[in-house]
Amino acid sequence: MKNGSGAGLLSILVILSFISTAPANAERMKPDNTVSQVSMVSPHPHATVAQQKVGNKNYQVAQVVINSKPEVVWDALTQYDRADEIYSNLKRLQIINDNGPQKTISFTVASMGGLWKYDYVLNISELKALKRIEWTRHSGAFKANEGYWQLTPVEGDRTLVTYAKHIDGGMLLPQVMVNSELRKIMPEVLNNLRSAVMKEQIALSSK
């Protein structure tokens, strides 16, 4: 079911989102959009997510610690040809334009347990030296779609992965529903990424 369907279905989805809404954990974000490193002192064993105010925008910010070096996690994040195998909510990915670290990529993602699908195109910037990937909306669903991945080294050859998103659903999608759905999906995305990295490490160690 594509975005843009009738208001009746939208009302049902709003109700479903409220039923499954869970309170977010509190984190702090610095003005430069990076999460404070308090999480590095006591790394979370499971992915967590919290809402952070950046300027006049509310970002949903998820974090998890992966038992691999940032370089290994980076490789997994930038293997776009395998992305639909890694992330359970991603149904299709197509690279439209590839200029090295600057890419334009089309996505089809599922939401609300697969009841709702969105098509959009993002402008992506890979900042490898900073272990950071940023994106902004190019076209497609949503009024705004922006965010970043940030990889931070943690003691013991581990990586604190920060995944931040801001989506403005526009007139048809209430912001409270959008934020609620992001808080459910983003920890799952991080857990998908961690599983993929762990599988890759096991495969490499067995050779």
N, C-alpha and C positions, 0 to 999 in steps of 0.2 A: 504494500500500500504506500503510495508516494505522498510526500508532503503536499498540502494544498487541498486535502479532502474537506468534507463538510464540518460545520461547527458542532454537529451532534456527536461525531466521533471524537472531536477535540475535547468536548466536555467529559466524555468517558475517560480519555487518557489523563485529563487533569485529576479526576477522582482517583484513578489508579496510582498516579504519582504521589498523591497525598497519603494514600494507604501505606505505601512502602517507604515513605520518607523517614530517614534516620537522622538524629542530631549529629552535626559535624563537630570534630575535635578542633580546639583553638590552636592556631599557629600564628606567628608573626611574619610579616613580609617587609623587607627593606624597600626604600623608595626606588631602587634600581630593578625591581621585580624579582629579586632573588630571595628565597626563604632563609631566615636566620638559621645559623648552624647549630642551634640548640638541639636539633634532632640527631646530630652526629655524636653527642654525648651519650645518649641512650637510643640507639637505632631501633626503629620499629620492626618487629619480626614480620608484620603483615602490613600491607598497604593501608595508608590512612589518607583522609581527604578533609580539607577545611576551606572555608570561604575567606578570601583576603581582599581588602580594599586597596586598589592601586589607582590613584587619581580619583576619577569619578566612576570607575568601573569595578565591578565585583568579579574577581577571578576565583575559580575553583582550583585549588592547589592540592595535588596528591603526591605522596612520597612513599618510597620503599627503599630498603637497603638490599642490594644484590651482592652475593658473595663472588664477585668477579671484578677485575680491574676496569676502570672507565673505558679503556680502549676496546675491551671485549664487548661491553654494553653498547658502545658507539657503533661497532660493526653490526650488531643485531638491529639497532635502530635504523641504520641506513641501508639495510638489505630490502629495498622496496619490492623486489620481485618475489619475496617470501612473506610480505606483510599480511596477506590474506590467510596464510597458514598459521601465523602467530597470533593474530588478534581476532577473537571470536565475534566481535561486533562489526568487523570490516568485511564487506561482501565483494568489493571490487576496488582495484587501484590501477590507475593508468598514468604513466609519466607523459605529459603533453609536451613539455619543453625541458631540456636538460643542459644547463650551462655550468657544469661542474657543481660548485657549492650553491648555485642558484637554480631552483627547479620550480616548475609549475606542474602540480599533480592533481588529478581528478579522483575523488573518492565517492563510494557509495557505502554508507554505514547504516546499520540496523539499530533501532531503539525500541523501548517498551516491549522487550522480549520478542522482537522481530515483527511486531504489529505495524511499525512505522519505519519508513526508510527515507534517507535524505541523500541527495546528490549535491556535491559542491566541489569547487576547485580552489586550491590554496597556492599562494606564493610562498615557497619555503627557502630559508637561508640556513645553510650549514656552516657554523662557526667552529671548525674542528679544533683550532688552537684553544678555544674557550670551552670545548666540550659542551656546546650549546646549539640547539636547533630552534629557530624561530619561524613563525608563520603568520600570515594575514590572509584575509579573504580575497579571492580573485573574482569569483562569481558563484552562482548557484544558491542553495538554501541559506537562510539566515541573513539578517541585516549586518551582523558582524560575527566573525569567527577568527579569533587570534589566540596565540599562546606560545608556549616554548617547552622544550625539554632542557634540563640542566643536569649534568653529571658532575658530582663532587666526590673526590677521593675520600675514603674513610679508612682508618687504621685497619690493618690486616688485609690489604689488597682487596678491599670491598668498595662499593660505589653507592653513594646516596643519590637516588634518581628522583628528580623533581619534575613533575608533569603538571603544567598549568594551562588552563583554558578559560577564555571569556567568549561566550556566545550570546548574542542579542537575537532573540527569535522574531523580533518585529511584531506586527499587529496580530498575527494569527497564533503565536505561541506565547502564552503568559510567561514572564521571566521566572516566576517561582517554580513553574513546571520544568523549564529548561535547566535551572540550577539543581533541582532535585534529581533530575535524570542524570546529569553530569556526575553528581556525587555518588550515584550508584554505578555508573559505567567506568569511571576513571580508575578506581582501585582494581577492577577486573582487568583493565588494559595493562596496568603495572604488573599484576600477577601473571598475565599472559607473557609479558616481556621477560620476567624473571624465569619462568618455566622454559622459555626458548633458549635463554642464555645458559641455563643449567644443562639442558639437553646437549647443547653444542659443546660445553666443556667436557661432559661425559664421553661424547663421541671422539673428541680430540685426544683425551687421555687413554682411550682404549686402542688407539692406533699404535 
